[in-house]
Amino acid sequence: MPKKILLVEDELSIREMLKIVLDHSGFDVLEAADYDAGLAQVVEPYPDLILLDWMLPGGSGVQFAKQLKETPQTSTIPIIMLTARGEEEDKIRGLGAGADDYITKPFSPKELVARIKAVLRRVAPTNKEEPIHYEGLTLEPVSHRVFAHDDPLDMGPTEFKLLHFFMTHPERVYSREQLLDNVWGTNVFVEDRTVDVHIRRLRKAIELHGHDRLIQTVRGAGYRFSTK
């Protein structure tokens, strides 16, 4: 079933162009030209993602995002803000209101589709209940436990999330920024070097049977979870 995208944009030419791009990319597109019309479209079955313009007739995109995030039924719908504002302060305001990503006009259709797919991947349910096994390392998502050859391992919640991400995405290199986005979330502001601290803690937590070797530093690129 195609993902449903709600496009809230007051400029007709931009809205029509974006609808063509999204249609061609296989998305089911809903449209709204102002604040109230946008809110009226956020009903069950809810859209899978909202593309939201910063300035709208009837209210701002920041207010729109904040309203959705403060409502339990709509708080988990991911939002990408579209704006001509590129200043860092504006970006922080948008993310602080609950936006999951932020793209500055003008942007290429390919970039927009890539951003949409990245956000949808990030917010996709990762609650597979089956334990994950990798080289004698077992992670149980439901009980929040980790074992190395049946020996229980102790680690903090961030290390657990980091290990879960690595074990479900092995053999690929991830930059610090990508790890921050995927493990901490896009609207959390922490330093890149925070990743290094938690990588060290995670390595220590899984070193009992030598599994720390699985977390490889790739010079100038980031980290990889690999047996090679």
N, C-alpha and C positions, 0 to 999 in steps of 0.2 A: 504494500500500500504506500503511495507517495506521501512524503512528509508535507504537512500543511503549513504554509508560510503566510502570516498576516503582514501585509505591506502598508504601513501608515505613512503616507507622503502626500503633501498638498500640491506639489508641482506636477501637473498632468503629464508633461513630456517625460519627466524623470520616472514617474510611476509607470507609464506605458513601456518605457525602455526596460525598466527592471522586470516588469511582468513578462516581457518577451524572453529575457535572459533566464528567468526562473522557470518559465514554462519549458524552455528548451533543455533545461537541466533536470527536468523530471519532477519538479515540485508542483504542488497544488496551491495556487495563489488566491488569497483573499485580499481585497483592496479597501482602503479607507482614505479619505482626503482631509479629515480633520480629527481633532481630539475626541469629540463625542462619538463620531462614526467609528473610530478605532476601538473605543471602549465597548461599543455595542457589538462588535465582532468577537470580543473575547468571551465567548460562551461555549458551553459543551456541545460537541466535542472540541476541546480547546486546541488552538493552533500549536504546532510543534515548535515554532520559533516566530518571533516578531522582529521585523525590520522597521525601525522607528526613527523618523526624522526628528532632529533636535527642535526645530521651530514649527509649530502647527497652529492653524486657526483654532482658537478656543482654549489653548493651553500649551505648555512646553512638553517636549519629549521627556525631560527629566521628571516633571510632575507625573506624567503618564507611567513611566517606569516605576516610580516610587509607589504610586497607587496600586499597581499590580503586585509589587513585592510585599506590600503590607497586607494583602488579601490572601489568606491561606490557600484558597482554591487556585489562585493564579501565580503564587509566589515562585513556583519552580519553572515557569515558562521562560526559556532563554530569550534574551533581548540583545540585538545588535543595533547600536545607534548610528544613524547616518547624519553626517553634519559637515558643514563648510568650516566649522571651528576646529583648528588644529592645535590650539594652545594646550599646554599640559594641564593647566588649571581646569579647563573645560572638560578635558578627558577624565580627570579625577572626579569632577562633579557627576559626570555621566556614569562612571563605574561605581561611584559611591551611592548613586540612586538605585543601583542594582543591575545595570547593564552588564552583559557577559562579554561583550566586545564592542569596539568602536572603530568605525571606518570613516576616513575623511574624504570628502568630495574634492576633486574628481577622483574616481577610482575605476579600475578596469573591471569588466564583468567577470573575468577569470578570478581576479582577487576576491571579489565579493562571494562568488560561489565557493571558493576555497575556504573563506572565513566561515561561511554558513556551515559547510560540512565539518569543519574543525570544531565549531561550537556544538553541533549536534552529536559529534563523537564524544566530546567531553562530558556532556550531560546525559548521555545514554546510560541506562541502568547498568551498573557494574556489580549488581548484587547477585551474580551467579552463586547459587547456594552450594554447588558442588565444590569440594576441596580442590585446590590447585596443587599439582605435584611437579617438582622440577629437581632432578638430580638428587633425590633423597630429602629434599626440602618440601614440606607440606604446609600450605596456608589454608586455614578454614575460615571463609568469610563470615559465616553465621556465628560461630562461637568466638571469633576474633582471636584464634590461637594459631601459633606457628610451631612446627616441630621439625627437628633435624634428626632423621633416622629414629623416630619415636621419642627423642629427648625434647621436652618442652623448652622453648626459647622465650626470653623476656625482652620486650621492646615497647617503646612508647607508641601512641596512636599515629603520630606522623611517620615514624619508621614503618609501622604496619601498612599505612596507605602507600608509602613509597615502594615497599616490597611487593604489595599487591599489584601496583602499576607495572613494576619491572617483570613480575612473573607472568602477567597477561600480555606483555609486549616485549618478549625476548628477542635478542639478536638484532636490535636496532639501536642506533646512537641517538640520544636525546640531549639537547643543550640544557643548560641550567634554566633558561627561560621557559623551554617547553616543559620541563619537569615542574617548574613553579605553576604553570598554567594548568597542568593535568592533575597535580597532587594537591596544591594549595588552593587553586582556583584563580580565575582571571580578575576578580575584584578584591584580591588580598594583596596588600603592598608590603613585600618583604624584599630584602636584599638578595641578589643572586648568590652571594656567598653563603647564605643560609642553607642552600642546597648542600654545599660541601660539608657543613657541620652535621647535617642529618645523614649524609652518605657515610661519614665516619662512624656515627652512632650505629647505623644499620649494619655496617661491616663488622663492628665489634659484636653486635647482637647475634650474628649468624656465623661467627668464626669457630664455634665449637667443633664442627666436623669439616672445617675448611671451606665452607660455602662463601666466605667473604671474597674468595677468588672469582666468584661469578660476577661481581660488580666491578667492571673494568673502567678505568679512566682512559678516555680517548683524547689525547693531547690536542688542545685547540678546538675541540668539538663538544665534549660533554662526557656522558656516561653511557655504558652499554651493559646489559645483563646477558651474559653469554657463557657457554661452556667451551668455546673455541679459543 
